[in-house]
Amino acid sequence: MEKRVSHIDDFAEFYAKLLGEIKGNLKLLSKFKKPTNPTVLEEFQKYISQASVESYAIKRRNLFLERAFEYFNSSKTRGRIIGAE
């Protein structure tokens, strides 16, 4: 439990960056431009906008968040959002 509590600040930073990444990519799409990070749209955002309360959508979002947070918190990719290059 202590390990999880120690990651609260890191997760908040990660989530804010993730939301910014999604917002930026949705803005590109609204201008008919190619998204720079389709990963966040295909593996996370679509499960928010389509069937968001279905159990499979909730599970997919959770799995993505776990994987993306590990990537963000990894020593090799610290501070980067998965799929962003």
PDB file with SEQRES, HELIX, SHEET and CRYST1 records, atoms N, CA, C and O in Angstrom:
SEQRES   1 A   85  MET GLU LYS ARG VAL SER HIS ILE ASP ASP PHE ALA GLU          
SEQRES   2 A   85  PHE TYR ALA LYS LEU LEU GLY GLU ILE LYS GLY ASN LEU          
SEQRES   3 A   85  LYS LEU LEU SER LYS PHE LYS LYS PRO THR ASN PRO THR          
SEQRES   4 A   85  VAL LEU GLU GLU PHE GLN LYS TYR ILE SER GLN ALA SER          
SEQRES   5 A   85  VAL GLU SER TYR ALA ILE LYS ARG ARG ASN LEU PHE LEU          
SEQRES   6 A   85  GLU ARG ALA PHE GLU TYR PHE ASN SER SER LYS THR ARG          
SEQRES   7 A   85  GLY ARG ILE ILE GLY ALA GLU                                  
HELIX    1 AA1 GLU A    2  SER A    6  1                                   5    
HELIX    2 AA2 ILE A    8  SER A   30  1                                  23    
HELIX    3 AA3 PRO A   38  VAL A   40  1                                   3    
HELIX    4 AA4 LEU A   41  GLN A   45  3                                   5    
HELIX    5 AA5 LYS A   46  SER A   49  1                                   4    
HELIX    6 AA6 SER A   55  ASN A   73  1                                  19    
CRYST1    1.000    1.000    1.000  90.00  90.00  90.00 P 1           1          
ATOM      1  N   MET A   1       0.820  -1.192   0.000  1.00  0.00           N  
ATOM      2  CA  MET A   1       0.000   0.000   0.000  1.00  0.00           C  
ATOM      3  C   MET A   1       0.868   1.262   0.000  1.00  0.00           C  
ATOM      4  O   MET A   1       0.548   2.235  -0.682  1.00  0.00           O  
ATOM      5  N   GLU A   2       1.964   1.246   0.764  1.00  0.00           N  
ATOM      6  CA  GLU A   2       2.832   2.418   0.821  1.00  0.00           C  
ATOM      7  C   GLU A   2       3.406   2.741  -0.550  1.00  0.00           C  
ATOM      8  O   GLU A   2       3.551   3.910  -0.908  1.00  0.00           O  
ATOM      9  N   LYS A   3       3.732   1.705  -1.319  1.00  0.00           N  
ATOM     10  CA  LYS A   3       4.282   1.911  -2.648  1.00  0.00           C  
ATOM     11  C   LYS A   3       3.289   2.663  -3.526  1.00  0.00           C  
ATOM     12  O   LYS A   3       3.678   3.568  -4.264  1.00  0.00           O  
ATOM     13  N   ARG A   4       2.028   2.304  -3.454  1.00  0.00           N  
ATOM     14  CA  ARG A   4       1.001   2.981  -4.245  1.00  0.00           C  
ATOM     15  C   ARG A   4       0.819   4.426  -3.797  1.00  0.00           C  
ATOM     16  O   ARG A   4       0.661   5.314  -4.634  1.00  0.00           O  
ATOM     17  N   VAL A   5       0.838   4.668  -2.518  1.00  0.00           N  
ATOM     18  CA  VAL A   5       0.672   6.022  -1.994  1.00  0.00           C  
ATOM     19  C   VAL A   5       1.828   6.898  -2.468  1.00  0.00           C  
ATOM     20  O   VAL A   5       1.626   8.076  -2.760  1.00  0.00           O  
ATOM     21  N   SER A   6       3.016   6.349  -2.547  1.00  0.00           N  
ATOM     22  CA  SER A   6       4.175   7.135  -2.966  1.00  0.00           C  
ATOM     23  C   SER A   6       4.103   7.535  -4.437  1.00  0.00           C  
ATOM     24  O   SER A   6       4.848   8.417  -4.863  1.00  0.00           O  
ATOM     25  N   HIS A   7       3.241   6.919  -5.213  1.00  0.00           N  
ATOM     26  CA  HIS A   7       3.116   7.219  -6.640  1.00  0.00           C  
ATOM     27  C   HIS A   7       1.967   8.187  -6.957  1.00  0.00           C  
ATOM     28  O   HIS A   7       1.704   8.460  -8.128  1.00  0.00           O  
ATOM     29  N   ILE A   8       1.298   8.695  -5.959  1.00  0.00           N  
ATOM     30  CA  ILE A   8       0.147   9.567  -6.208  1.00  0.00           C  
ATOM     31  C   ILE A   8       0.556  10.814  -6.987  1.00  0.00           C  
ATOM     32  O   ILE A   8      -0.098  11.163  -7.970  1.00  0.00           O  
ATOM     33  N   ASP A   9       1.612  11.482  -6.575  1.00  0.00           N  
ATOM     34  CA  ASP A   9       2.060  12.687  -7.274  1.00  0.00           C  
ATOM     35  C   ASP A   9       2.487  12.357  -8.705  1.00  0.00           C  
ATOM     36  O   ASP A   9       2.181  13.100  -9.637  1.00  0.00           O  
ATOM     37  N   ASP A  10       3.196  11.236  -8.870  1.00  0.00           N  
ATOM     38  CA  ASP A  10       3.624  10.810 -10.209  1.00  0.00           C  
ATOM     39  C   ASP A  10       2.416  10.513 -11.092  1.00  0.00           C  
ATOM     40  O   ASP A  10       2.399  10.877 -12.267  1.00  0.00           O  
ATOM     41  N   PHE A  11       1.412   9.854 -10.528  1.00  0.00           N  
ATOM     42  CA  PHE A  11       0.229   9.523 -11.310  1.00  0.00           C  
ATOM     43  C   PHE A  11      -0.532  10.788 -11.703  1.00  0.00           C  
ATOM     44  O   PHE A  11      -1.024  10.889 -12.827  1.00  0.00           O  
ATOM     45  N   ALA A  12      -0.629  11.738 -10.802  1.00  0.00           N  
ATOM     46  CA  ALA A  12      -1.312  12.998 -11.124  1.00  0.00           C  
ATOM     47  C   ALA A  12      -0.599  13.713 -12.267  1.00  0.00           C  
ATOM     48  O   ALA A  12      -1.250  14.229 -13.176  1.00  0.00           O  
ATOM     49  N   GLU A  13       0.726  13.748 -12.229  1.00  0.00           N  
ATOM     50  CA  GLU A  13       1.506  14.357 -13.314  1.00  0.00           C  
ATOM     51  C   GLU A  13       1.272  13.595 -14.623  1.00  0.00           C  
ATOM     52  O   GLU A  13       1.045  14.199 -15.672  1.00  0.00           O  
ATOM     53  N   PHE A  14       1.330  12.272 -14.546  1.00  0.00           N  
ATOM     54  CA  PHE A  14       1.097  11.425 -15.715  1.00  0.00           C  
ATOM     55  C   PHE A  14      -0.288  11.669 -16.307  1.00  0.00           C  
ATOM     56  O   PHE A  14      -0.423  11.851 -17.517  1.00  0.00           O  
ATOM     57  N   TYR A  15      -1.301  11.674 -15.473  1.00  0.00           N  
ATOM     58  CA  TYR A  15      -2.675  11.792 -15.961  1.00  0.00           C  
ATOM     59  C   TYR A  15      -2.920  13.151 -16.614  1.00  0.00           C  
ATOM     60  O   TYR A  15      -3.612  13.241 -17.628  1.00  0.00           O  
ATOM     61  N   ALA A  16      -2.354  14.201 -16.034  1.00  0.00           N  
ATOM     62  CA  ALA A  16      -2.482  15.535 -16.632  1.00  0.00           C  
ATOM     63  C   ALA A  16      -1.827  15.569 -18.008  1.00  0.00           C  
ATOM     64  O   ALA A  16      -2.378  16.146 -18.946  1.00  0.00           O  
ATOM     65  N   LYS A  17      -0.652  14.952 -18.130  1.00  0.00           N  
ATOM     66  CA  LYS A  17       0.024  14.906 -19.428  1.00  0.00           C  
ATOM     67  C   LYS A  17      -0.760  14.049 -20.421  1.00  0.00           C  
ATOM     68  O   LYS A  17      -0.859  14.395 -21.599  1.00  0.00           O  
ATOM     69  N   LEU A  18      -1.314  12.941 -19.952  1.00  0.00           N  
ATOM     70  CA  LEU A  18      -2.103  12.069 -20.822  1.00  0.00           C  
ATOM     71  C   LEU A  18      -3.320  12.810 -21.363  1.00  0.00           C  
ATOM     72  O   LEU A  18      -3.616  12.739 -22.556  1.00  0.00           O  
ATOM     73  N   LEU A  19      -4.018  13.515 -20.492  1.00  0.00           N  
ATOM     74  CA  LEU A  19      -5.183  14.282 -20.938  1.00  0.00           C  
ATOM     75  C   LEU A  19      -4.789  15.374 -21.932  1.00  0.00           C  
ATOM     76  O   LEU A  19      -5.517  15.635 -22.889  1.00  0.00           O  
ATOM     77  N   GLY A  20      -3.663  15.997 -21.710  1.00  0.00           N  
ATOM     78  CA  GLY A  20      -3.167  16.997 -22.653  1.00  0.00           C  
ATOM     79  C   GLY A  20      -2.839  16.380 -24.004  1.00  0.00           C  
ATOM     80  O   GLY A  20      -3.110  16.971 -25.049  1.00  0.00           O  
ATOM     81  N   GLU A  21      -2.261  15.205 -23.976  1.00  0.00           N  
ATOM     82  CA  GLU A  21      -1.938  14.476 -25.208  1.00  0.00           C  
ATOM     83  C   GLU A  21      -3.211  14.128 -25.974  1.00  0.00           C  
ATOM     84  O   GLU A  21      -3.271  14.284 -27.194  1.00  0.00           O  
ATOM     85  N   ILE A  22      -4.219  13.662 -25.260  1.00  0.00           N  
ATOM     86  CA  ILE A  22      -5.502  13.333 -25.892  1.00  0.00           C  
ATOM     87  C   ILE A  22      -6.134  14.590 -26.474  1.00  0.00           C  
ATOM     88  O   ILE A  22      -6.610  14.581 -27.609  1.00  0.00           O  
ATOM     89  N   LYS A  23      -6.140  15.659 -25.709  1.00  0.00           N  
ATOM     90  CA  LYS A  23      -6.744  16.919 -26.163  1.00  0.00           C  
ATOM     91  C   LYS A  23      -6.073  17.419 -27.436  1.00  0.00           C  
ATOM     92  O   LYS A  23      -6.743  17.826 -28.385  1.00  0.00           O  
ATOM     93  N   GLY A  24      -4.757  17.384 -27.445  1.00  0.00           N  
ATOM     94  CA  GLY A  24      -4.023  17.834 -28.620  1.00  0.00           C  
ATOM     95  C   GLY A  24      -4.314  16.995 -29.852  1.00  0.00           C  
ATOM     96  O   GLY A  24      -4.451  17.528 -30.953  1.00  0.00           O  
ATOM     97  N   ASN A  25      -4.408  15.693 -29.672  1.00  0.00           N  
ATOM     98  CA  ASN A  25      -4.686  14.803 -30.794  1.00  0.00           C  
ATOM     99  C   ASN A  25      -6.117  14.923 -31.287  1.00  0.00           C  
ATOM    100  O   ASN A  25      -6.366  14.835 -32.489  1.00  0.00           O  
ATOM    101  N   LEU A  26      -7.057  15.121 -30.379  1.00  0.00           N  
ATOM    102  CA  LEU A  26      -8.445  15.338 -30.796  1.00  0.00           C  
ATOM    103  C   LEU A  26      -8.585  16.664 -31.545  1.00  0.00           C  
ATOM    104  O   LEU A  26      -9.382  16.777 -32.477  1.00  0.00           O  
ATOM    105  N   LYS A  27      -7.813  17.656 -31.137  1.00  0.00           N  
ATOM    106  CA  LYS A  27      -7.827  18.948 -31.832  1.00  0.00           C  
ATOM    107  C   LYS A  27      -7.325  18.775 -33.269  1.00  0.00           C  
ATOM    108  O   LYS A  27      -7.893  19.343 -34.202  1.00  0.00           O  
ATOM    109  N   LEU A  28      -6.260  17.991 -33.440  1.00  0.00           N  
ATOM    110  CA  LEU A  28      -5.762  17.717 -34.790  1.00  0.00           C  
ATOM    111  C   LEU A  28      -6.829  17.031 -35.632  1.00  0.00           C  
ATOM    112  O   LEU A  28      -7.054  17.401 -36.784  1.00  0.00           O  
ATOM    113  N   LEU A  29      -7.482  16.032 -35.052  1.00  0.00           N  
ATOM    114  CA  LEU A  29      -8.528  15.318 -35.782  1.00  0.00           C  
ATOM    115  C   LEU A  29      -9.663  16.254 -36.183  1.00  0.00           C  
ATOM    116  O   LEU A  29     -10.204  16.141 -37.283  1.00  0.00           O  
ATOM    117  N   SER A  30     -10.019  17.164 -35.306  1.00  0.00           N  
ATOM    118  CA  SER A  30     -11.112  18.085 -35.620  1.00  0.00           C  
ATOM    119  C   SER A  30     -10.757  19.015 -36.786  1.00  0.00           C  
ATOM    120  O   SER A  30     -11.640  19.586 -37.427  1.00  0.00           O  
ATOM    121  N   LYS A  31      -9.453  19.159 -37.051  1.00  0.00           N  
ATOM    122  CA  LYS A  31      -8.985  19.967 -38.187  1.00  0.00           C  
ATOM    123  C   LYS A  31      -8.617  19.086 -39.381  1.00  0.00           C  
ATOM    124  O   LYS A  31      -7.968  19.536 -40.326  1.00  0.00           O  
ATOM    125  N   PHE A  32      -9.048  17.812 -39.318  1.00  0.00           N  
ATOM    126  CA  PHE A  32      -8.798  16.834 -40.377  1.00  0.00           C  
ATOM    127  C   PHE A  32      -7.310  16.603 -40.613  1.00  0.00           C  
ATOM    128  O   PHE A  32      -6.871  16.379 -41.741  1.00  0.00           O  
ATOM    129  N   LYS A  33      -6.548  16.664 -39.528  1.00  0.00           N  
ATOM    130  CA  LYS A  33      -5.111  16.399 -39.594  1.00  0.00           C  
ATOM    131  C   LYS A  33      -4.819  15.083 -38.896  1.00  0.00           C  
ATOM    132  O   LYS A  33      -5.575  14.640 -38.030  1.00  0.00           O  
ATOM    133  N   LYS A  34      -3.716  14.467 -39.283  1.00  0.00           N  
ATOM    134  CA  LYS A  34      -3.305  13.183 -38.717  1.00  0.00           C  
ATOM    135  C   LYS A  34      -2.861  13.378 -37.262  1.00  0.00           C  
ATOM    136  O   LYS A  34      -2.062  14.269 -36.973  1.00  0.00           O  
ATOM    137  N   PRO A  35      -3.376  12.545 -36.343  1.00  0.00           N  
ATOM    138  CA  PRO A  35      -2.949  12.666 -34.938  1.00  0.00           C  
ATOM    139  C   PRO A  35      -1.480  12.280 -34.780  1.00  0.00           C  
ATOM    140  O   PRO A  35      -0.974  11.421 -35.503  1.00  0.00           O  
ATOM    141  N   THR A  36      -0.816  12.908 -33.850  1.00  0.00           N  
ATOM    142  CA  THR A  36       0.589  12.609 -33.598  1.00  0.00           C  
ATOM    143  C   THR A  36       0.754  11.397 -32.684  1.00  0.00           C  
ATOM    144  O   THR A  36       1.821  10.783 -32.650  1.00  0.00           O  
ATOM    145  N   ASN A  37      -0.291  11.054 -31.951  1.00  0.00           N  
ATOM    146  CA  ASN A  37      -0.237   9.901 -31.049  1.00  0.00           C  
ATOM    147  C   ASN A  37      -1.535   9.101 -31.152  1.00  0.00           C  
ATOM    148  O   ASN A  37      -2.409   9.226 -30.294  1.00  0.00           O  
ATOM    149  N   PRO A  38      -1.665   8.284 -32.195  1.00  0.00           N  
ATOM    150  CA  PRO A  38      -2.887   7.499 -32.335  1.00  0.00           C  
ATOM    151  C   PRO A  38      -3.063   6.453 -31.229  1.00  0.00           C  
ATOM    152  O   PRO A  38      -4.174   5.976 -30.995  1.00  0.00           O  
ATOM    153  N   THR A  39      -1.973   6.099 -30.554  1.00  0.00           N  
ATOM    154  CA  THR A  39      -2.043   5.093 -29.486  1.00  0.00           C  
ATOM    155  C   THR A  39      -3.017   5.509 -28.397  1.00  0.00           C  
ATOM    156  O   THR A  39      -3.845   4.705 -27.968  1.00  0.00           O  
ATOM    157  N   VAL A  40      -2.930   6.768 -27.937  1.00  0.00           N  
ATOM    158  CA  VAL A  40      -3.812   7.201 -26.859  1.00  0.00           C  
ATOM    159  C   VAL A  40      -5.263   7.277 -27.318  1.00  0.00           C  
ATOM    160  O   VAL A  40      -6.182   7.100 -26.518  1.00  0.00           O  
ATOM    161  N   LEU A  41      -5.466   7.538 -28.599  1.00  0.00           N  
ATOM    162  CA  LEU A  41      -6.831   7.606 -29.113  1.00  0.00           C  
ATOM    163  C   LEU A  41      -7.419   6.216 -29.298  1.00  0.00           C  
ATOM    164  O   LEU A  41      -8.580   5.982 -28.962  1.00  0.00           O  
ATOM    165  N   GLU A  42      -6.632   5.299 -29.825  1.00  0.00           N  
ATOM    166  CA  GLU A  42      -7.127   3.955 -30.119  1.00  0.00           C  
ATOM    167  C   GLU A  42      -7.224   3.057 -28.890  1.00  0.00           C  
ATOM    168  O   GLU A  42      -8.111   2.208 -28.808  1.00  0.00           O  
ATOM    169  N   GLU A  43      -6.317   3.242 -27.940  1.00  0.00           N  
ATOM    170  CA  GLU A  43      -6.266   2.338 -26.794  1.00  0.00           C  
ATOM    171  C   GLU A  43      -6.862   2.914 -25.518  1.00  0.00           C  
ATOM    172  O   GLU A  43      -6.994   2.201 -24.523  1.00  0.00           O  
ATOM    173  N   PHE A  44      -7.223   4.186 -25.531  1.00  0.00           N  
ATOM    174  CA  PHE A  44      -7.800   4.774 -24.318  1.00  0.00           C  
ATOM    175  C   PHE A  44      -9.040   5.614 -24.632  1.00  0.00           C  
ATOM    176  O   PHE A  44     -10.127   5.330 -24.130  1.00  0.00           O  
ATOM    177  N   GLN A  45      -8.878   6.636 -25.451  1.00  0.00           N  
ATOM    178  CA  GLN A  45      -9.967   7.580 -25.700  1.00  0.00           C  
ATOM    179  C   GLN A  45     -11.212   6.907 -26.270  1.00  0.00           C  
ATOM    180  O   GLN A  45     -12.327   7.256 -25.882  1.00  0.00           O  
ATOM    181  N   LYS A  46     -11.048   5.961 -27.172  1.00  0.00           N  
ATOM    182  CA  LYS A  46     -12.237   5.345 -27.769  1.00  0.00           C  
ATOM    183  C   LYS A  46     -13.055   4.586 -26.729  1.00  0.00           C  
ATOM    184  O   LYS A  46     -14.266   4.436 -26.889  1.00  0.00           O  
ATOM    185  N   TYR A  47     -12.411   4.106 -25.667  1.00  0.00           N  
ATOM    186  CA  TYR A  47     -13.151   3.398 -24.613  1.00  0.00           C  
ATOM    187  C   TYR A  47     -13.830   4.363 -23.645  1.00  0.00           C  
ATOM    188  O   TYR A  47     -14.584   3.946 -22.766  1.00  0.00           O  
ATOM    189  N   ILE A  48     -13.557   5.645 -23.811  1.00  0.00           N  
ATOM    190  CA  ILE A  48     -14.280   6.660 -23.054  1.00  0.00           C  
ATOM    191  C   ILE A  48     -15.510   7.092 -23.835  1.00  0.00           C  
ATOM    192  O   ILE A  48     -16.600   7.239 -23.282  1.00  0.00           O  
ATOM    193  N   SER A  49     -15.312   7.295 -25.143  1.00  0.00           N  
ATOM    194  CA  SER A  49     -16.406   7.828 -25.961  1.00  0.00           C  
ATOM    195  C   SER A  49     -17.350   6.759 -26.503  1.00  0.00           C  
ATOM    196  O   SER A  49     -18.477   7.079 -26.881  1.00  0.00           O  
ATOM    197  N   GLN A  50     -16.922   5.508 -26.549  1.00  0.00           N  
ATOM    198  CA  GLN A  50     -17.777   4.435 -27.060  1.00  0.00           C  
ATOM    199  C   GLN A  50     -18.017   3.407 -25.958  1.00  0.00           C  
ATOM    200  O   GLN A  50     -17.066   2.844 -25.416  1.00  0.00           O  
ATOM    201  N   ALA A  51     -19.248   3.167 -25.633  1.00  0.00           N  
ATOM    202  CA  ALA A  51     -19.632   2.160 -24.632  1.00  0.00           C  
ATOM    203  C   ALA A  51     -18.849   2.334 -23.333  1.00  0.00           C  
ATOM    204  O   ALA A  51     -18.317   1.365 -22.791  1.00  0.00           O  
ATOM    205  N   SER A  52     -18.780   3.540 -22.846  1.00  0.00           N  
ATOM    206  CA  SER A  52     -17.905   3.870 -21.724  1.00  0.00           C  
ATOM    207  C   SER A  52     -18.233   3.151 -20.416  1.00  0.00           C  
ATOM    208  O   SER A  52     -17.355   3.003 -19.566  1.00  0.00           O  
ATOM    209  N   VAL A  53     -19.473   2.703 -20.236  1.00  0.00           N  
ATOM    210  CA  VAL A  53     -19.821   2.046 -18.978  1.00  0.00           C  
ATOM    211  C   VAL A  53     -19.835   0.516 -19.091  1.00  0.00           C  
ATOM    212  O   VAL A  53     -20.102  -0.175 -18.108  1.00  0.00           O  
ATOM    213  N   GLU A  54     -19.556  -0.001 -20.263  1.00  0.00           N  
ATOM    214  CA  GLU A  54     -19.508  -1.452 -20.437  1.00  0.00           C  
ATOM    215  C   GLU A  54     -18.266  -2.003 -19.739  1.00  0.00           C  
ATOM    216  O   GLU A  54     -17.223  -1.349 -19.693  1.00  0.00           O  
ATOM    217  N   SER A  55     -18.391  -3.197 -19.204  1.00  0.00           N  
ATOM    218  CA  SER A  55     -17.282  -3.763 -18.427  1.00  0.00           C  
ATOM    219  C   SER A  55     -16.007  -3.909 -19.249  1.00  0.00           C  
ATOM    220  O   SER A  55     -14.915  -3.679 -18.729  1.00  0.00           O  
ATOM    221  N   TYR A  56     -16.121  -4.286 -20.524  1.00  0.00           N  
ATOM    222  CA  TYR A  56     -14.915  -4.433 -21.335  1.00  0.00           C  
ATOM    223  C   TYR A  56     -14.226  -3.082 -21.559  1.00  0.00           C  
ATOM    224  O   TYR A  56     -12.998  -3.021 -21.619  1.00  0.00           O  
ATOM    225  N   ALA A  57     -15.003  -2.002 -21.683  1.00  0.00           N  
ATOM    226  CA  ALA A  57     -14.423  -0.674 -21.872  1.00  0.00           C  
ATOM    227  C   ALA A  57     -13.693  -0.229 -20.610  1.00  0.00           C  
ATOM    228  O   ALA A  57     -12.603   0.339 -20.685  1.00  0.00           O  
ATOM    229  N   ILE A  58     -14.283  -0.482 -19.475  1.00  0.00           N  
ATOM    230  CA  ILE A  58     -13.650  -0.129 -18.199  1.00  0.00           C  
ATOM    231  C   ILE A  58     -12.359  -0.927 -18.023  1.00  0.00           C  
ATOM    232  O   ILE A  58     -11.340  -0.379 -17.603  1.00  0.00           O  
ATOM    233  N   LYS A  59     -12.402  -2.208 -18.341  1.00  0.00           N  
ATOM    234  CA  LYS A  59     -11.217  -3.058 -18.218  1.00  0.00           C  
ATOM    235  C   LYS A  59     -10.114  -2.588 -19.164  1.00  0.00           C  
ATOM    236  O   LYS A  59      -8.952  -2.505 -18.767  1.00  0.00           O  
ATOM    237  N   ARG A  60     -10.467  -2.280 -20.409  1.00  0.00           N  
ATOM    238  CA  ARG A  60      -9.475  -1.815 -21.392  1.00  0.00           C  
ATOM    239  C   ARG A  60      -8.830  -0.504 -20.953  1.00  0.00           C  
ATOM    240  O   ARG A  60      -7.617  -0.339 -21.079  1.00  0.00           O  
ATOM    241  N   ARG A  61      -9.628   0.425 -20.441  1.00  0.00           N  
ATOM    242  CA  ARG A  61      -9.077   1.696 -19.955  1.00  0.00           C  
ATOM    243  C   ARG A  61      -8.110   1.455 -18.807  1.00  0.00           C  
ATOM    244  O   ARG A  61      -7.031   2.045 -18.762  1.00  0.00           O  
ATOM    245  N   ASN A  62      -8.496   0.592 -17.884  1.00  0.00           N  
ATOM    246  CA  ASN A  62      -7.654   0.303 -16.733  1.00  0.00           C  
ATOM    247  C   ASN A  62      -6.335  -0.334 -17.161  1.00  0.00           C  
ATOM    248  O   ASN A  62      -5.268   0.047 -16.678  1.00  0.00           O  
ATOM    249  N   LEU A  63      -6.413  -1.310 -18.073  1.00  0.00           N  
ATOM    250  CA  LEU A  63      -5.189  -1.960 -18.554  1.00  0.00           C  
ATOM    251  C   LEU A  63      -4.272  -0.958 -19.254  1.00  0.00           C  
ATOM    252  O   LEU A  63      -3.056  -0.984 -19.065  1.00  0.00           O  
ATOM    253  N   PHE A  64      -4.859  -0.083 -20.057  1.00  0.00           N  
ATOM    254  CA  PHE A  64      -4.057   0.928 -20.734  1.00  0.00           C  
ATOM    255  C   PHE A  64      -3.394   1.860 -19.725  1.00  0.00           C  
ATOM    256  O   PHE A  64      -2.204   2.153 -19.835  1.00  0.00           O  
ATOM    257  N   LEU A  65      -4.167   2.327 -18.735  1.00  0.00           N  
ATOM    258  CA  LEU A  65      -3.602   3.236 -17.735  1.00  0.00           C  
ATOM    259  C   LEU A  65      -2.453   2.592 -16.975  1.00  0.00           C  
ATOM    260  O   LEU A  65      -1.441   3.242 -16.716  1.00  0.00           O  
ATOM    261  N   GLU A  66      -2.596   1.335 -16.619  1.00  0.00           N  
ATOM    262  CA  GLU A  66      -1.514   0.636 -15.907  1.00  0.00           C  
ATOM    263  C   GLU A  66      -0.257   0.572 -16.768  1.00  0.00           C  
ATOM    264  O   GLU A  66       0.840   0.875 -16.299  1.00  0.00           O  
ATOM    265  N   ARG A  67      -0.421   0.177 -18.025  1.00  0.00           N  
ATOM    266  CA  ARG A  67       0.718   0.046 -18.934  1.00  0.00           C  
ATOM    267  C   ARG A  67       1.341   1.410 -19.231  1.00  0.00           C  
ATOM    268  O   ARG A  67       2.564   1.551 -19.227  1.00  0.00           O  
ATOM    269  N   ALA A  68       0.509   2.399 -19.485  1.00  0.00           N  
ATOM    270  CA  ALA A  68       1.008   3.731 -19.817  1.00  0.00           C  
ATOM    271  C   ALA A  68       1.694   4.392 -18.621  1.00  0.00           C  
ATOM    272  O   ALA A  68       2.676   5.115 -18.793  1.00  0.00           O  
ATOM    273  N   PHE A  69       1.186   4.148 -17.414  1.00  0.00           N  
ATOM    274  CA  PHE A  69       1.826   4.720 -16.224  1.00  0.00           C  
ATOM    275  C   PHE A  69       3.170   4.054 -15.968  1.00  0.00           C  
ATOM    276  O   PHE A  69       4.127   4.723 -15.578  1.00  0.00           O  
ATOM    277  N   GLU A  70       3.253   2.754 -16.181  1.00  0.00           N  
ATOM    278  CA  GLU A  70       4.545   2.066 -16.044  1.00  0.00           C  
ATOM    279  C   GLU A  70       5.558   2.651 -17.031  1.00  0.00           C  
ATOM    280  O   GLU A  70       6.720   2.863 -16.682  1.00  0.00           O  
ATOM    281  N   TYR A  71       5.118   2.907 -18.249  1.00  0.00           N  
ATOM    282  CA  TYR A  71       5.982   3.500 -19.269  1.00  0.00           C  
ATOM    283  C   TYR A  71       6.430   4.886 -18.820  1.00  0.00           C  
ATOM    284  O   TYR A  71       7.615   5.209 -18.909  1.00  0.00           O  
ATOM    285  N   PHE A  72       5.519   5.693 -18.348  1.00  0.00           N  
ATOM    286  CA  PHE A  72       5.792   7.049 -17.885  1.00  0.00           C  
ATOM    287  C   PHE A  72       6.775   7.051 -16.715  1.00  0.00           C  
ATOM    288  O   PHE A  72       7.613   7.945 -16.600  1.00  0.00           O  
ATOM    289  N   ASN A  73       6.668   6.060 -15.863  1.00  0.00           N  
ATOM    290  CA  ASN A  73       7.455   5.992 -14.634  1.00  0.00           C  
ATOM    291  C   ASN A  73       8.757   5.208 -14.791  1.00  0.00           C  
ATOM    292  O   ASN A  73       9.575   5.181 -13.871  1.00  0.00           O  
ATOM    293  N   SER A  74       8.955   4.578 -15.930  1.00  0.00           N  
ATOM    294  CA  SER A  74      10.158   3.784 -16.172  1.00  0.00           C  
ATOM    295  C   SER A  74      11.383   4.692 -16.228  1.00  0.00           C  
ATOM    296  O   SER A  74      11.299   5.837 -16.670  1.00  0.00           O  
ATOM    297  N   SER A  75      12.510   4.174 -15.780  1.00  0.00           N  
ATOM    298  CA  SER A  75      13.732   4.985 -15.802  1.00  0.00           C  
ATOM    299  C   SER A  75      14.156   5.336 -17.225  1.00  0.00           C  
ATOM    300  O   SER A  75      14.782   6.374 -17.438  1.00  0.00           O  
ATOM    301  N   LYS A  76      13.830   4.496 -18.197  1.00  0.00           N  
ATOM    302  CA  LYS A  76      14.220   4.750 -19.593  1.00  0.00           C  
ATOM    303  C   LYS A  76      13.308   5.756 -20.280  1.00  0.00           C  
ATOM    304  O   LYS A  76      13.747   6.471 -21.181  1.00  0.00           O  
ATOM    305  N   THR A  77      12.061   5.822 -19.874  1.00  0.00           N  
ATOM    306  CA  THR A  77      11.090   6.684 -20.562  1.00  0.00           C  
ATOM    307  C   THR A  77      10.437   7.679 -19.609  1.00  0.00           C  
ATOM    308  O   THR A  77       9.329   8.147 -19.872  1.00  0.00           O  
ATOM    309  N   ARG A  78      11.095   8.002 -18.530  1.00  0.00           N  
ATOM    310  CA  ARG A  78      10.545   8.865 -17.475  1.00  0.00           C  
ATOM    311  C   ARG A  78       9.951  10.147 -18.028  1.00  0.00           C  
ATOM    312  O   ARG A  78      10.620  10.919 -18.715  1.00  0.00           O  
ATOM    313  N   GLY A  79       8.676  10.358 -17.713  1.00  0.00           N  
ATOM    314  CA  GLY A  79       8.009  11.598 -18.072  1.00  0.00           C  
ATOM    315  C   GLY A  79       7.415  11.622 -19.462  1.00  0.00           C  
ATOM    316  O   GLY A  79       6.841  12.632 -19.868  1.00  0.00           O  
ATOM    317  N   ARG A  80       7.542  10.521 -20.209  1.00  0.00           N  
ATOM    318  CA  ARG A  80       7.009  10.489 -21.568  1.00  0.00           C  
ATOM    319  C   ARG A  80       5.702   9.706 -21.608  1.00  0.00           C  
ATOM    320  O   ARG A  80       5.506   8.747 -20.861  1.00  0.00           O  
ATOM    321  N   ILE A  81       4.819  10.139 -22.497  1.00  0.00           N  
ATOM    322  CA  ILE A  81       3.540   9.469 -22.681  1.00  0.00           C  
ATOM    323  C   ILE A  81       3.722   8.387 -23.745  1.00  0.00           C  
ATOM    324  O   ILE A  81       4.350   8.616 -24.778  1.00  0.00           O  
ATOM    325  N   ILE A  82       3.171   7.227 -23.480  1.00  0.00           N  
ATOM    326  CA  ILE A  82       3.266   6.104 -24.397  1.00  0.00           C  
ATOM    327  C   ILE A  82       2.697   6.487 -25.771  1.00  0.00           C  
ATOM    328  O   ILE A  82       1.628   7.088 -25.871  1.00  0.00           O  
ATOM    329  N   GLY A  83       3.430   6.129 -26.812  1.00  0.00           N  
ATOM    330  CA  GLY A  83       2.980   6.414 -28.167  1.00  0.00           C  
ATOM    331  C   GLY A  83       3.426   7.769 -28.696  1.00  0.00           C  
ATOM    332  O   GLY A  83       3.378   8.004 -29.903  1.00  0.00           O  
ATOM    333  N   ALA A  84       3.856   8.657 -27.822  1.00  0.00           N  
ATOM    334  CA  ALA A  84       4.311   9.985 -28.260  1.00  0.00           C  
ATOM    335  C   ALA A  84       5.774   9.877 -28.668  1.00  0.00           C  
ATOM    336  O   ALA A  84       6.598   9.343 -27.926  1.00  0.00           O  
ATOM    337  N   GLU A  85       6.076  10.368 -29.811  1.00  0.00           N  
ATOM    338  CA  GLU A  85       7.469  10.328 -30.282  1.00  0.00           C  
ATOM    339  C   GLU A  85       7.944  11.706 -30.627  1.00  0.00           C  
ATOM    340  O   GLU A  85       9.090  11.878 -31.042  1.00  0.00           O  
TER     341      GLU A  85                                                      
END                                                                             
